[in-house]
Amino acid sequence: MKRKQHQALPRSGGERETLRTKGQFWTPDWVAEFMVAYVLRDQPKQLLDPALGKGVFFRAAKRYARSHRFNLALFGRDVDPQIVAQARQSELDEADLRHVEIRDFVLDPPSGKFPAIVANPPYIRHHRLPRIQKDALRDFSRAAIGRHIDGRAGLHVYFLIRALQTLSPGGRLSYIVSADICEGVFAETLWQWIAARFRLDTVIAFAADATPFPDVDTNALVFCIQNEQPGKHFDWVTCRQQNSEELVSLLSGNRRKQNKTIEIHQRSIAEALSTGLSRPPSQAVTEHHTLGDFASVMRGIVTGDNDFFFMTLTRAREIGIPESLLVKAVGRMRDIEGEQFTPQDVDRLEFRGRPTRLLHVNGLSFDQLPAAVQAYLKEGEKSGLDKKTLIQTRKPWYRMETRKSPPIMFAYLGRRNARFIRNHAGVVPLTCLLCVYPKREDADFVEHLWKVLSNPQTINNLRKVGKTYGGNAIKVEPRALERLPLPDALVHSEKLDKYLGPRQGSLNFGEK
Ligand SMILES: C[S@@+](CC[C@H](N)C(=O)[O-])C[C@H]1O[C@@H](n2cnc3c(N)ncnc32)[C@H](O)[C@@H]1O
């Protein structure tokens, strides 16, 4: 029988919202197959799925136990009785579901421990958790790991801690989760705790063609962890194809010499924790310089309301806003083609009716503004703009953030490759781009730095500092971009190192 490969997700509206608040993303059968193979390798007597949903892991576990001829009791939890009712309709009968409880797994955990736990936890981000639940989770994690977990951790992070606590000695856990579990601000604390107490056996990442959740913008990883003495090495596996039998075989303990659908890297735990578990192994070479040695990075301007503050030159003229009260700006990544942005590109955007001018009246009192601009601002007030969350913190409310035009911009998020853009147009970017300010302003220095930044080897290093999303998208925050390693050979060939003072990392502003 050909099984359905993935859940069709509602793209918007109430149903999608329910998914977000309940975290109900279903694991495809082919993924459940290899996750279950790992936890059932030693033929345990019991298996726990602490976030049962429609029961995909129960079904896979039943098949496994049947084909390997051993008895397995299934234990489950969920907070949503309606979903569990659906599990009843899918190859699972009353006997399979008799140990299922409708209870919160993290805050009201089972009293016993389990030799096999398999989970796809609810993916609920921290800002969707009710305050009272968040406080209880914080207290739980502090008691469990003895350290504070940053409040930006989602429910899936606490679920992992609880799942590990619920493993019996020697027991196995297989956990599928978004890569942010090893990229968020809380990640270091979490993984140091795990690596010191448990044995990380395998981490599975997925190539774009084999992503388990094709409709969700997330980069999924599977962690296989045993409640055993921690080891020094583990397998970091990339799954290149769905339904990989080689993966089932590897996780069942049968390592093949050659594989076509998976790629296995043996990595040291120490290296992987410092590189990030979601990232491929960093090459042996460690670069000596980072972008932060040569430039500083800031996010682009947040206007608070692009429709009001950001407009075409034609519209500004219609309103009667003089050019002296406008700055040239670029508002979205799609408005930039390629790696160079020129004055002709600004004209091209204007011609296409794309906004290119930002209202900027800072430094002038209301009375000093032309009557047409005063009228425009009053119109904004009338429509309640001055009460909008971000805008109301500004004084006066129409005051704009300021940025010098950056010689280099960085497109930090997107399905297409993240890239550096040389800004010849004198624009300031809105928040869709980052501003890169070289520490020296001379054209020669900026050009050499640009050459290093636009080189594919440098772009490749973005994986080392960025957060990964589905479809190979990457997001890099300003501080993380400053940590971007610049390949030594390029820094040298572009003679950037001659600008550095004797102390590595401090730029010499004196003689070139
Ligand atoms: C991502 S779904 C996974 C379901 C299923 N195991 C699968 O892989 O397809 C997570 C499930 O956890 C349930 N859930 C949410 N909060 C929970 C909690 N605190 N304790 C136990 N289950 C919870 C949700 O209702 C949902 O059915």
The ligand as an SDF file (V2000), in Angstrom:
LIG
                    3D

 27 29  0  0  0  0  0  0  0  0999 V2000
    3.3980   17.6970   16.4040 C   0  0  0  0  0  0  0  0  0  0  0  0
    1.9950   16.7520   16.9580 S   0  0  0  0  0  0  0  0  0  0  0  0
    2.6330   15.1440   16.7380 C   0  0  0  0  0  0  0  0  0  0  0  0
    1.6390   14.0790   16.7120 C   0  0  0  0  0  0  0  0  0  0  0  0
    2.0940   12.7040   16.2980 C   0  0  0  0  0  0  0  0  0  0  0  0
    2.9320   12.0480   17.3050 N   0  0  0  0  0  0  0  0  0  0  0  0
    2.8290   12.7530   14.9960 C   0  0  0  0  0  0  0  0  0  0  0  0
    4.0410   12.6920   15.0130 O   0  0  0  0  0  0  0  0  0  0  0  0
    2.2020   12.8840   13.9510 O   0  0  0  0  0  0  0  0  0  0  0  0
    2.0670   17.0800   18.6780 C   0  0  0  0  0  0  0  0  0  0  0  0
    0.8830   16.6070   19.5010 C   0  0  0  0  0  0  0  0  0  0  0  0
    1.1290   17.0130   20.8610 O   0  0  0  0  0  0  0  0  0  0  0  0
   -0.0900   17.3740   21.4540 C   0  0  0  0  0  0  0  0  0  0  0  0
    0.2450   18.2340   22.6060 N   0  0  0  0  0  0  0  0  0  0  0  0
    0.2710   19.5780   22.6910 C   0  0  0  0  0  0  0  0  0  0  0  0
    0.6500   19.9710   23.9200 N   0  0  0  0  0  0  0  0  0  0  0  0
    0.8790   18.8410   24.6310 C   0  0  0  0  0  0  0  0  0  0  0  0
    1.3070   18.5750   25.9620 C   0  0  0  0  0  0  0  0  0  0  0  0
    1.5900   19.5830   26.7880 N   0  0  0  0  0  0  0  0  0  0  0  0
    1.4140   17.2890   26.3800 N   0  0  0  0  0  0  0  0  0  0  0  0
    1.1370   16.2580   25.5390 C   0  0  0  0  0  0  0  0  0  0  0  0
    0.7340   16.4440   24.2600 N   0  0  0  0  0  0  0  0  0  0  0  0
    0.6070   17.7160   23.8130 C   0  0  0  0  0  0  0  0  0  0  0  0
   -0.8640   18.0440   20.3430 C   0  0  0  0  0  0  0  0  0  0  0  0
   -2.2530   18.0070   20.5810 O   0  0  0  0  0  0  0  0  0  0  0  0
   -0.4520   17.2010   19.1120 C   0  0  0  0  0  0  0  0  0  0  0  0
   -1.3820   16.1820   18.8610 O   0  0  0  0  0  0  0  0  0  0  0  0
  1  2  1  0
  2  3  1  0
  2 10  1  0
  3  4  1  0
  4  5  1  0
  5  6  1  0
  5  7  1  0
  7  8  2  0
  7  9  1  0
 10 11  1  0
 11 12  1  0
 11 26  1  0
 12 13  1  0
 13 14  1  0
 13 24  1  0
 14 15  1  0
 14 23  1  0
 15 16  2  0
 16 17  1  0
 17 18  1  0
 17 23  2  0
 18 19  1  0
 18 20  2  0
 20 21  1  0
 21 22  2  0
 22 23  1  0
 24 25  1  0
 24 26  1  0
 26 27  1  0
M  CHG  2   2   1   9  -1
M  END
$$$$
